[in-house]
Amino acid sequence: MLYYYKYDFISPESLYAEIKEELSSYFESGAIDDMMFPLWTEKCLKKLGKTSYTPKEVVLNIDNSMAILPDDFHKVREAWVCNPLEKEVFLPSTAVTYKQCKQKATLLGDDKPDRCKTCDDYPKSVEVTYKYEGDTSVTYFGASYLLSPGTISTKKHCTSNCANIYSTSLDTFDIHGGNRFVTNFRNGNVLLIYYAKEYDKEGYQLVPDDYDILHYIESYIKWKLRERLLDQTTDESFRIAQYKAEKAEREKNFSWISARTSSMRETIKRKQLEKSRQHRANWPYEIR
């Protein structure tokens, strides 16, 4: 269960362009450049933690104790051993396959719609026709139990809230070479819930579309640029450059607090669970 908000992710290219426009005189003179922008952005995202990455799911087919991880894999959130529950296969054919079934339709509650008086002829079921073309294979899996980390070093590939860390299962997993998911059983299926690193067409890592987080990244990059300019100044202009660098650092620190607060916003479901937990904890001390 994801306790925190899931953001939309966007390219930081427009953010980089805005920074270069504001400091255009320095960029045009060659005093600074944008080569370190992607690295500085990645440092900001790492500092913000798991909320800066996209949660995804994939079913890995374990063959000879190994499976290849997705290209955008970053860290493990959950890894479940799962078994196929149901499989549908539609073989290729020049003809089109049609599948017809009935879906039950029910009213919400006991109330009948206001637009009719008797509603005696209200449909109890609906005819639905599905159309299939070409070959299609759909498999439904059911999660059984959590794998446990094979070694201590495996935990570095897991998030801090990874449920597998607390698993006592005899079936284990490990990650080798950054892209190989290795288990201690030879064949099977694993449902992997992971955090992904996504990139745009220019190769920039996508960032959360949130004002506070974007402002923090912008402030951090400007602060690093001011640091560079400060190192290049002469004695006459040192005091002015130092003032601007200190101002950029203060803005960076304030924006970090706002970004961290924004990234830790809890969902309504999480707030409800926390309220229930506090109620249970105080229950023995309530006066009745």
GIHU-V356948 format. One record per residue. SS is DSSP state (@ for helix, = for strand, . for the rest). PHI is phi in degrees with one decimal (NA if undefined). OMEGA is omega in whole degrees, 0 to 359 (none if undefined). Layout:
SS|PHI|OMEGA, SS|PHI|OMEGA
//
This chain:
.|NA|179, .|-88.4|184, .|-85.4|186, =|-120.8|185, .|-62.1|174, .|-97.4|183, .|-90.0|164, .|-79.0|183, =|-115.0|183, =|-131.1|177, .|-76.9|178, .|-82.8|185, @|-59.5|180, @|-66.9|177, @|-65.8|178, @|-62.3|181, @|-64.2|179, @|-66.3|179, @|-64.4|180, @|-66.8|178, @|-71.2|179, @|-66.0|181, .|-110.9|186, @|-60.1|182, @|-63.2|179, @|-71.7|179, @|-69.8|180, @|-67.0|178, @|-79.5|179, .|84.2|180, .|-68.5|178, .|-137.8|177, .|-142.3|184, .|-104.2|184, .|-63.4|184, .|-92.4|182, @|-55.5|180, @|-60.9|180, @|-68.0|178, @|-65.0|177, @|-63.1|179, @|-63.5|178, @|-63.6|178, @|-63.1|181, @|-66.3|178, @|-64.2|181, @|-66.8|179, @|-74.7|175, .|90.1|191, @|-64.0|181, @|-68.1|180, @|-89.2|181, .|-123.7|184, =|-85.2|175, =|-78.0|180, =|-137.1|178, =|-129.7|175, =|-154.5|175, =|-99.4|180, =|-91.3|176, =|-93.1|182, =|-77.5|179, =|-127.8|182, .|56.9|176, .|66.1|183, =|-152.0|173, =|-146.5|180, =|-89.8|180, .|-76.0|176, .|-60.9|182, .|-63.2|183, .|-93.7|182, =|-63.0|176, =|-118.7|180, =|-148.3|181, =|-81.9|170, =|-100.6|177, =|-147.7|175, =|-132.8|185, =|-113.2|166, =|-75.4|183, =|-133.4|182, =|-122.7|178, =|-66.0|178, =|-97.5|185, =|-154.4|181, =|-139.0|177, =|-118.9|181, =|-128.0|176, =|-120.3|185, .|-75.2|179, .|-63.8|181, .|-156.7|177, .|-71.8|179, .|-87.4|179, .|-96.8|180, =|-93.8|178, =|-115.2|178, =|-125.3|183, =|-114.6|179, =|-148.6|179, =|-108.9|175, =|-111.9|182, =|-75.0|179, .|-114.6|181, .|-126.4|178, .|-82.4|177, .|-77.1|182, .|71.1|180, .|-98.1|183, .|-79.2|177, .|-97.2|181, .|-58.3|181, .|-72.9|187, .|-76.1|179, .|-129.8|184, .|-97.2|184, .|-100.5|181, .|57.0|179, .|-68.0|182, .|-97.9|178, .|-64.3|185, .|-64.4|177, .|-86.2|178, =|-149.9|183, =|-126.8|176, =|-79.1|180, =|-125.0|178, =|-114.0|178, =|-104.9|182, =|-114.7|180, =|-125.3|176, .|-130.3|179, .|74.6|182, .|-90.4|180, =|-138.7|178, =|-132.5|181, =|-123.3|179, =|-122.4|178, =|-106.3|183, =|-112.3|175, =|-122.3|180, =|-71.6|183, =|-104.8|182, =|-157.4|183, =|-83.6|172, .|-75.6|176, =|-106.6|179, =|-61.7|183, .|-71.3|181, .|-137.0|177, @|-65.0|181, @|-67.5|179, @|-64.5|184, @|-65.3|179, @|-69.9|176, @|-92.0|181, =|-111.4|175, .|-77.9|182, .|-65.2|180, .|-100.1|182, .|-64.4|183, @|-70.1|183, @|-66.9|181, @|-60.4|183, @|-99.0|180, .|-76.5|178, .|-110.8|182, .|-66.9|176, .|-77.8|176, .|-83.5|186, =|-122.2|176, =|-138.8|175, =|-150.1|179, =|-124.2|182, =|-113.4|175, .|67.5|179, .|82.1|183, .|-137.4|180, =|-116.7|177, =|-95.9|187, =|-113.5|179, =|-122.2|177, .|-93.4|171, .|-117.6|192, .|-77.0|185, .|-137.6|178, =|156.0|179, =|-130.5|181, =|-128.5|173, =|-86.3|182, =|-107.2|172, =|-103.5|188, =|-137.0|174, =|-97.5|188, =|-111.4|170, .|-102.0|181, .|-113.5|184, =|-128.2|176, .|-88.8|184, .|-66.8|179, .|-88.2|181, .|90.8|178, .|-84.4|178, =|-69.8|180, .|-67.7|183, =|-122.8|179, =|-61.6|179, .|-85.8|181, .|-136.5|186, @|-58.8|184, @|-64.3|181, @|-69.7|178, @|-63.5|179, @|-66.1|178, @|-64.8|179, @|-61.7|179, @|-61.5|181, @|-65.7|180, @|-65.0|180, @|-64.4|179, @|-62.8|178, @|-63.4|178, @|-64.7|178, @|-66.0|178, @|-64.2|176, @|-60.7|179, @|-63.1|180, @|-64.8|180, @|-63.7|179, @|-69.4|184, @|-97.6|187, .|-79.1|173, .|-89.9|183, .|-62.4|183, .|-67.6|184, .|-102.7|184, @|-63.9|184, @|-63.4|179, @|-66.8|180, @|-64.8|179, @|-65.1|178, @|-60.6|180, @|-66.0|179, @|-68.0|178, @|-66.2|177, @|-64.7|178, @|-64.1|180, @|-67.5|178, @|-61.7|179, @|-64.6|178, @|-62.9|181, @|-66.4|179, @|-65.8|180, @|-68.3|177, @|-63.4|179, @|-62.8|180, @|-65.5|180, @|-65.7|179, @|-64.4|178, @|-62.6|180, @|-65.5|182, @|-72.7|181, .|-104.0|177, .|-61.5|182, =|-87.0|175, .|-77.3|178, @|-61.1|180, @|-61.8|180, @|-65.1|178, @|-63.9|178, @|-64.3|179, @|-65.0|180, @|-67.2|178, @|-64.4|178, @|-65.5|180, @|-63.7|179, @|-65.0|179, @|-64.0|179, @|-64.7|181, @|-68.2|182, @|-90.9|185, @|-57.4|182, @|-64.7|185, @|-100.9|180, .|-75.0|179, .|-85.9|182, .|-118.2|none
//
